[in-house]
Structure formats: C-alpha cells, structure tokens
Amino acid sequence: QLQLVESGGGLVQPGGSLRLSCEASEFTLRYYAIGWFRQAPGKEREGVSCISSGSGYTYYQDSVKGRSYISRDNAKATVYLQMNNLEPEDTAVYYCAADPQWQRGCLLEESRYAYWGQGTQVTVSS
C-alpha cells in the first residue's frame, strides 16, 4: 500500500517561506495526482493545491494562489509545495494525499484521495 510522509513544516515568521515535501514509499506515485490539504485548529480540512500525474496541470486555492508553487519529481517519488509570503492564516497541519483515479488533471475533492500522510505542522507567527 502506498505510504506518504510529509516533512518541511515548522515555525516561520510572517512573510517567510517553507518548502513542504511529500515522499512516497513507491515509485508508483508517478501515476497519481497529488493534493495538498490543510487543517487549521477548529476548522475543517481544506484543499490547498494539487498536481496531475504528469505535472502538466496544477491547481491552487485562491488563498494561496500567487504565493505557492507545487511541483513533483517522479524520479524521487516526491511532491513539493513551496509556500512564500506566509501569513498567520496559513497556520495548519498540512497533509499530502494521492488520488489513484485516472484523470488528466487533478481535483481537490477529499473523497477521491485514497492515500494520506500523517501531516506536518506549519506555524506562522512572530
């Protein structure tokens, strides 16, 4: 079964940057669209960004558009989420997930994602 491990979270000041990584246990990751989701304290989990299996399609939630960049290195079975100009509202646990359903693009619908990591904490505070 595909396993995902997130890393790269931490404490950062407003305006700072972080690069989150999502490493898979298998190189079959290349066949899956990958999504990043986050859950802030007291709030429901929400989709942040996703990338298609072939990297040709990416999608960003409005709140992170222009500040974030998703990419993947299938040779390393890893997906990245570069987050810049971080705001306190970005504080959350960030999860990556894999969507095994065939598609040309990607969708941030949680029900599509069969494999989830354990999450990495991002805290934006001065």
Buried (B, 14 or more C-beta within 10 A) or exposed (E): EBEBBBEBBEEBEEEBEBEBBBBBEBEEBBBBBBBBBBBBEEEEBBBBBBBBBEBEBBBBBEBBEEBBBBEBBBEEBBBBBBBBEBEEEBBBBBBBBBBBEEBEBBBBEBEBBEBBBEBBEBBBEE
